[in-house]
Amino acid sequence: MTSRKYLLQWLCCAPSFLVLAVFLAIPRGTSTAKQAKRDSLRIGTSGKLTGQGADGAREKAGMDSLKSYIKDETGFDNEIIPQTDWQELAEQLSKKKLDLGIFQGYEFAWVQEKYPDLKPLTVAVNVYMNPVAYVVTQRTDPAKDFAGLKGYSLSIPAAGDHFLRLFVDRESEANGQKADAFFSKMPVSENVEDALDDLVDGKVQSLVTTRVGLEGYKRRKPGRFKQVKEVAHSKPFPPPVVVYQNSALDDATLRRFKESLLGAAKKERGQTLLTLFHLTSFELPPDDLNRVLADTRKEYPPPVTKAK
């Protein structure tokens, strides 16, 4: 009581700027949602994470492994909630109905301007930070560019990256047709190696894949790889992004979640998880991420949607 009495006397006599300084130095609780700690995390996705054409069993196995890994590494119970599309995911995050979201890189480019409070926490990498789509044919094929593939069959690996289909769709439209009409057929292969074997064997006329897929085939089957040539490739795409709402979670929760992802490649169980999602690591967002996102928006504008 005595000390409080002296404090009150001092405040009455002290210059106003000193009183203000003391007031600002006193720790105070904040009412922002960011300080509300959670025991459970709500994580949204914009689509399948194990590949655009992955079957239900593979996707469920991936989701179960991810949930278990997050629980064991962070202590948080968690729910992974697929959304209808990237737009719904962005909206649910902005309304704080979800704590974290997983976007394809090009999707995050589309939502970034409308939802500036959505921030990248980590990016998902498969060897190379910024993936590129490659379209290849047999070396003896006369096609020299994407336009030369009109009427060809095109294979897309079932577990392929989402940006591969975006590249094919937009390039087809630039040549006057939807992809399903531009190509005579678009068979799905179980994996990249099978798809490249089908290409070399003449069972399919062209294939879209990644640099990682081509390099893996070159290592395993160098003789057959020499029978393949590139006819088109994309500009670099941004990698998939794990996103948080700027005021949805406290700093400690974000840090624990981020560290669990960044450390995945250093643990056997984490490596298994990464393999399921065709990744080699999670990384901090690169310094040039905003530039790549802006380039992607320019090269691949968001699809036009009807007003609800």
HUNOR-V5851 format. One record per residue. N is the residue number from 1. RES is the residue in one small letter. SS is DSSP state (hx for helix, st for strand, lp for the rest). PHI is phi as a letter, one per 40 degrees, with the letter a starting at -180 (999 if undefined). D_FIRST is the distance of its C-alpha to the first C-alpha in Angstrom with 1 decimal. Layout:
n->N res->RES ss->SS phi->PHI d_first->D_FIRST
n->N res->RES ss->SS phi->PHI d_first->D_FIRST
//
This chain:
n->1 res->m ss->lp phi->999 d_first->0.0
n->2 res->t ss->hx phi->c d_first->3.8
n->3 res->s ss->hx phi->c d_first->5.5
n->4 res->r ss->hx phi->c d_first->5.1
n->5 res->k ss->hx phi->c d_first->6.2
n->6 res->y ss->hx phi->c d_first->8.8
n->7 res->l ss->hx phi->c d_first->9.8
n->8 res->l ss->hx phi->c d_first->10.6
n->9 res->q ss->hx phi->c d_first->12.4
n->10 res->w ss->hx phi->c d_first->14.3
n->11 res->l ss->hx phi->c d_first->15.3
n->12 res->c ss->hx phi->c d_first->16.7
n->13 res->c ss->hx phi->b d_first->18.7
n->14 res->a ss->lp phi->c d_first->19.8
n->15 res->p ss->lp phi->d d_first->23.3
n->16 res->s ss->hx phi->c d_first->23.7
n->17 res->f ss->hx phi->c d_first->25.3
n->18 res->l ss->hx phi->c d_first->22.3
n->19 res->v ss->hx phi->c d_first->20.0
n->20 res->l ss->hx phi->c d_first->22.7
n->21 res->a ss->hx phi->c d_first->22.9
n->22 res->v ss->hx phi->c d_first->19.3
n->23 res->f ss->hx phi->c d_first->19.7
n->24 res->l ss->hx phi->c d_first->22.9
n->25 res->a ss->hx phi->c d_first->21.5
n->26 res->i ss->lp phi->c d_first->18.9
n->27 res->p ss->lp phi->c d_first->20.8
n->28 res->r ss->lp phi->b d_first->21.9
n->29 res->g ss->lp phi->c d_first->24.2
n->30 res->t ss->lp phi->b d_first->27.7
n->31 res->s ss->lp phi->c d_first->29.9
n->32 res->t ss->lp phi->c d_first->33.2
n->33 res->a ss->hx phi->c d_first->35.4
n->34 res->k ss->hx phi->c d_first->35.7
n->35 res->q ss->hx phi->c d_first->32.4
n->36 res->a ss->lp phi->c d_first->33.6
n->37 res->k ss->lp phi->c d_first->34.8
n->38 res->r ss->lp phi->b d_first->37.9
n->39 res->d ss->lp phi->c d_first->39.5
n->40 res->s ss->st phi->b d_first->42.9
n->41 res->l ss->st phi->b d_first->44.8
n->42 res->r ss->st phi->b d_first->47.3
n->43 res->i ss->st phi->b d_first->50.0
n->44 res->g ss->st phi->b d_first->52.8
n->45 res->t ss->st phi->b d_first->56.2
n->46 res->s ss->lp phi->c d_first->58.9
n->47 res->g ss->lp phi->i d_first->61.8
n->48 res->k ss->lp phi->c d_first->63.1
n->49 res->l ss->lp phi->c d_first->61.5
n->50 res->t ss->lp phi->c d_first->64.3
n->51 res->g ss->lp phi->h d_first->66.9
n->52 res->q ss->lp phi->d d_first->68.3
n->53 res->g ss->lp phi->b d_first->71.2
n->54 res->a ss->lp phi->c d_first->69.5
n->55 res->d ss->lp phi->c d_first->70.4
n->56 res->g ss->hx phi->c d_first->67.9
n->57 res->a ss->hx phi->c d_first->67.9
n->58 res->r ss->hx phi->c d_first->67.0
n->59 res->e ss->hx phi->c d_first->64.3
n->60 res->k ss->hx phi->c d_first->62.7
n->61 res->a ss->hx phi->c d_first->62.9
n->62 res->g ss->hx phi->c d_first->61.1
n->63 res->m ss->hx phi->c d_first->58.4
n->64 res->d ss->hx phi->c d_first->57.8
n->65 res->s ss->hx phi->c d_first->57.6
n->66 res->l ss->hx phi->c d_first->55.1
n->67 res->k ss->hx phi->c d_first->52.8
n->68 res->s ss->hx phi->c d_first->53.0
n->69 res->y ss->hx phi->c d_first->52.4
n->70 res->i ss->hx phi->c d_first->49.3
n->71 res->k ss->hx phi->c d_first->47.9
n->72 res->d ss->hx phi->c d_first->48.6
n->73 res->e ss->hx phi->c d_first->47.4
n->74 res->t ss->hx phi->b d_first->44.2
n->75 res->g ss->lp phi->g d_first->43.3
n->76 res->f ss->lp phi->c d_first->43.6
n->77 res->d ss->st phi->c d_first->45.8
n->78 res->n ss->st phi->a d_first->47.9
n->79 res->e ss->st phi->b d_first->50.4
n->80 res->i ss->st phi->b d_first->53.1
n->81 res->i ss->st phi->b d_first->54.4
n->82 res->p ss->st phi->c d_first->57.6
n->83 res->q ss->lp phi->b d_first->57.7
n->84 res->t ss->lp phi->c d_first->60.9
n->85 res->d ss->lp phi->a d_first->60.9
n->86 res->w ss->hx phi->c d_first->58.9
n->87 res->q ss->hx phi->c d_first->58.2
n->88 res->e ss->hx phi->c d_first->56.6
n->89 res->l ss->hx phi->c d_first->54.6
n->90 res->a ss->hx phi->c d_first->53.2
n->91 res->e ss->hx phi->c d_first->52.5
n->92 res->q ss->hx phi->c d_first->50.6
n->93 res->l ss->hx phi->c d_first->48.5
n->94 res->s ss->hx phi->c d_first->47.7
n->95 res->k ss->lp phi->c d_first->46.6
n->96 res->k ss->lp phi->g d_first->44.5
n->97 res->k ss->lp phi->c d_first->46.6
n->98 res->l ss->lp phi->b d_first->47.3
n->99 res->d ss->lp phi->c d_first->45.0
n->100 res->l ss->st phi->a d_first->47.7
n->101 res->g ss->st phi->b d_first->51.4
n->102 res->i ss->st phi->b d_first->54.5
n->103 res->f ss->st phi->b d_first->56.9
n->104 res->q ss->lp phi->c d_first->60.2
n->105 res->g ss->hx phi->d d_first->59.9
n->106 res->y ss->hx phi->c d_first->62.2
n->107 res->e ss->hx phi->c d_first->60.3
n->108 res->f ss->hx phi->c d_first->57.0
n->109 res->a ss->hx phi->c d_first->59.0
n->110 res->w ss->hx phi->c d_first->59.9
n->111 res->v ss->hx phi->c d_first->56.4
n->112 res->q ss->hx phi->d d_first->54.5
n->113 res->e ss->lp phi->c d_first->55.1
n->114 res->k ss->lp phi->c d_first->54.3
n->115 res->y ss->lp phi->b d_first->51.2
n->116 res->p ss->lp phi->c d_first->49.4
n->117 res->d ss->lp phi->c d_first->46.2
n->118 res->l ss->st phi->c d_first->48.2
n->119 res->k ss->st phi->b d_first->47.8
n->120 res->p ss->st phi->c d_first->49.8
n->121 res->l ss->st phi->c d_first->48.0
n->122 res->t ss->st phi->a d_first->51.1
n->123 res->v ss->st phi->b d_first->54.8
n->124 res->a ss->st phi->b d_first->57.5
n->125 res->v ss->st phi->b d_first->60.3
n->126 res->n ss->lp phi->b d_first->63.7
n->127 res->v ss->lp phi->g d_first->64.8
n->128 res->y ss->lp phi->b d_first->64.8
n->129 res->m ss->lp phi->c d_first->61.8
n->130 res->n ss->lp phi->b d_first->63.8
n->131 res->p ss->lp phi->c d_first->66.6
n->132 res->v ss->lp phi->b d_first->70.1
n->133 res->a ss->st phi->c d_first->72.7
n->134 res->y ss->st phi->b d_first->76.2
n->135 res->v ss->st phi->b d_first->79.4
n->136 res->v ss->st phi->b d_first->82.3
n->137 res->t ss->st phi->b d_first->85.9
n->138 res->q ss->st phi->c d_first->88.8
n->139 res->r ss->lp phi->d d_first->89.8
n->140 res->t ss->lp phi->c d_first->93.2
n->141 res->d ss->lp phi->c d_first->91.9
n->142 res->p ss->lp phi->c d_first->92.9
n->143 res->a ss->lp phi->c d_first->89.6
n->144 res->k ss->lp phi->b d_first->87.9
n->145 res->d ss->lp phi->a d_first->84.9
n->146 res->f ss->hx phi->c d_first->83.0
n->147 res->a ss->hx phi->d d_first->85.6
n->148 res->g ss->hx phi->c d_first->88.3
n->149 res->l ss->hx phi->c d_first->86.7
n->150 res->k ss->lp phi->d d_first->87.7
n->151 res->g ss->lp phi->g d_first->89.4
n->152 res->y ss->lp phi->c d_first->88.2
n->153 res->s ss->st phi->c d_first->86.4
n->154 res->l ss->st phi->b d_first->82.8
n->155 res->s ss->st phi->c d_first->80.8
n->156 res->i ss->st phi->b d_first->77.0
n->157 res->p ss->st phi->d d_first->75.4
n->158 res->a ss->lp phi->d d_first->73.7
n->159 res->a ss->lp phi->c d_first->70.6
n->160 res->g ss->lp phi->c d_first->70.7
n->161 res->d ss->lp phi->c d_first->67.9
n->162 res->h ss->hx phi->c d_first->67.3
n->163 res->f ss->hx phi->c d_first->67.9
n->164 res->l ss->hx phi->c d_first->71.5
n->165 res->r ss->hx phi->c d_first->72.4
n->166 res->l ss->hx phi->d d_first->70.7
n->167 res->f ss->hx phi->c d_first->72.8
n->168 res->v ss->hx phi->c d_first->76.0
n->169 res->d ss->hx phi->c d_first->75.3
n->170 res->r ss->hx phi->c d_first->74.6
n->171 res->e ss->hx phi->c d_first->77.5
n->172 res->s ss->hx phi->c d_first->79.9
n->173 res->e ss->hx phi->c d_first->78.8
n->174 res->a ss->hx phi->c d_first->79.3
n->175 res->n ss->lp phi->b d_first->82.9
n->176 res->g ss->lp phi->g d_first->83.4
n->177 res->q ss->lp phi->a d_first->82.7
n->178 res->k ss->lp phi->c d_first->80.1
n->179 res->a ss->hx phi->d d_first->79.9
n->180 res->d ss->hx phi->c d_first->81.6
n->181 res->a ss->hx phi->c d_first->84.6
n->182 res->f ss->hx phi->c d_first->84.6
n->183 res->f ss->lp phi->c d_first->85.0
n->184 res->s ss->lp phi->c d_first->87.8
n->185 res->k ss->st phi->a d_first->85.4
n->186 res->m ss->lp phi->b d_first->82.0
n->187 res->p ss->lp phi->c d_first->82.1
n->188 res->v ss->st phi->b d_first->79.0
n->189 res->s ss->st phi->b d_first->79.0
n->190 res->e ss->lp phi->c d_first->76.9
n->191 res->n ss->lp phi->a d_first->75.8
n->192 res->v ss->hx phi->c d_first->76.5
n->193 res->e ss->hx phi->c d_first->79.0
n->194 res->d ss->hx phi->c d_first->81.1
n->195 res->a ss->hx phi->c d_first->81.0
n->196 res->l ss->hx phi->c d_first->82.3
n->197 res->d ss->hx phi->c d_first->84.9
n->198 res->d ss->hx phi->c d_first->86.1
n->199 res->l ss->hx phi->c d_first->86.3
n->200 res->v ss->hx phi->c d_first->88.3
n->201 res->d ss->lp phi->c d_first->90.6
n->202 res->g ss->lp phi->g d_first->91.3
n->203 res->k ss->lp phi->c d_first->89.7
n->204 res->v ss->lp phi->a d_first->87.4
n->205 res->q ss->lp phi->c d_first->87.9
n->206 res->s ss->st phi->a d_first->84.4
n->207 res->l ss->st phi->a d_first->80.9
n->208 res->v ss->st phi->b d_first->77.4
n->209 res->t ss->st phi->a d_first->74.9
n->210 res->t ss->st phi->b d_first->72.4
n->211 res->r ss->hx phi->c d_first->72.8
n->212 res->v ss->hx phi->c d_first->71.3
n->213 res->g ss->hx phi->c d_first->73.9
n->214 res->l ss->hx phi->c d_first->76.8
n->215 res->e ss->hx phi->c d_first->75.7
n->216 res->g ss->hx phi->c d_first->75.4
n->217 res->y ss->hx phi->c d_first->78.9
n->218 res->k ss->hx phi->c d_first->80.2
n->219 res->r ss->hx phi->c d_first->78.9
n->220 res->r ss->hx phi->c d_first->80.2
n->221 res->k ss->lp phi->b d_first->83.5
n->222 res->p ss->hx phi->d d_first->84.4
n->223 res->g ss->hx phi->c d_first->88.0
n->224 res->r ss->hx phi->c d_first->87.3
n->225 res->f ss->hx phi->c d_first->84.5
n->226 res->k ss->lp phi->c d_first->87.3
n->227 res->q ss->lp phi->c d_first->88.9
n->228 res->v ss->st phi->b d_first->85.9
n->229 res->k ss->st phi->b d_first->85.1
n->230 res->e ss->st phi->c d_first->82.4
n->231 res->v ss->st phi->b d_first->83.3
n->232 res->a ss->st phi->a d_first->80.0
n->233 res->h ss->st phi->a d_first->76.3
n->234 res->s ss->lp phi->c d_first->73.1
n->235 res->k ss->lp phi->c d_first->70.5
n->236 res->p ss->lp phi->d d_first->67.4
n->237 res->f ss->lp phi->c d_first->65.2
n->238 res->p ss->lp phi->c d_first->61.4
n->239 res->p ss->lp phi->c d_first->60.3
n->240 res->p ss->st phi->d d_first->58.7
n->241 res->v ss->st phi->b d_first->55.0
n->242 res->v ss->st phi->c d_first->51.9
n->243 res->v ss->st phi->b d_first->49.8
n->244 res->y ss->st phi->b d_first->46.2
n->245 res->q ss->st phi->c d_first->44.7
n->246 res->n ss->lp phi->d d_first->42.3
n->247 res->s ss->lp phi->b d_first->39.3
n->248 res->a ss->lp phi->c d_first->40.3
n->249 res->l ss->lp phi->b d_first->38.8
n->250 res->d ss->lp phi->c d_first->35.8
n->251 res->d ss->hx phi->c d_first->36.6
n->252 res->a ss->hx phi->c d_first->36.4
n->253 res->t ss->hx phi->c d_first->38.9
n->254 res->l ss->hx phi->d d_first->41.2
n->255 res->r ss->hx phi->c d_first->41.1
n->256 res->r ss->hx phi->c d_first->41.9
n->257 res->f ss->hx phi->c d_first->44.8
n->258 res->k ss->hx phi->c d_first->46.1
n->259 res->e ss->hx phi->c d_first->46.1
n->260 res->s ss->hx phi->c d_first->48.0
n->261 res->l ss->hx phi->c d_first->50.7
n->262 res->l ss->hx phi->c d_first->50.9
n->263 res->g ss->lp phi->c d_first->51.4
n->264 res->a ss->hx phi->c d_first->54.0
n->265 res->a ss->hx phi->c d_first->57.0
n->266 res->k ss->hx phi->c d_first->55.8
n->267 res->k ss->lp phi->b d_first->55.9
n->268 res->e ss->hx phi->d d_first->59.0
n->269 res->r ss->hx phi->c d_first->57.7
n->270 res->g ss->hx phi->c d_first->56.5
n->271 res->q ss->hx phi->c d_first->59.9
n->272 res->t ss->hx phi->c d_first->61.5
n->273 res->l ss->hx phi->c d_first->59.3
n->274 res->l ss->hx phi->c d_first->60.2
n->275 res->t ss->hx phi->c d_first->63.9
n->276 res->l ss->hx phi->c d_first->63.7
n->277 res->f ss->lp phi->b d_first->62.5
n->278 res->h ss->lp phi->f d_first->65.0
n->279 res->l ss->lp phi->b d_first->62.2
n->280 res->t ss->lp phi->b d_first->61.7
n->281 res->s ss->st phi->a d_first->58.0
n->282 res->f ss->st phi->b d_first->55.0
n->283 res->e ss->st phi->b d_first->53.9
n->284 res->l ss->lp phi->c d_first->51.4
n->285 res->p ss->lp phi->d d_first->52.7
n->286 res->p ss->lp phi->c d_first->55.0
n->287 res->d ss->lp phi->c d_first->54.6
n->288 res->d ss->lp phi->c d_first->57.6
n->289 res->l ss->hx phi->d d_first->56.7
n->290 res->n ss->hx phi->c d_first->56.2
n->291 res->r ss->hx phi->c d_first->59.6
n->292 res->v ss->hx phi->c d_first->61.4
n->293 res->l ss->hx phi->c d_first->59.8
n->294 res->a ss->hx phi->c d_first->61.0
n->295 res->d ss->hx phi->c d_first->64.5
n->296 res->t ss->hx phi->c d_first->64.6
n->297 res->r ss->hx phi->d d_first->63.8
n->298 res->k ss->hx phi->c d_first->66.6
n->299 res->e ss->hx phi->c d_first->69.1
n->300 res->y ss->lp phi->b d_first->68.2
n->301 res->p ss->lp phi->d d_first->66.8
n->302 res->p ss->lp phi->c d_first->65.1
n->303 res->p ss->lp phi->c d_first->67.6
n->304 res->v ss->lp phi->c d_first->68.1
n->305 res->t ss->lp phi->b d_first->66.7
n->306 res->k ss->lp phi->c d_first->67.4
n->307 res->a ss->lp phi->c d_first->64.8
n->308 res->k ss->lp phi->c d_first->63.4
//
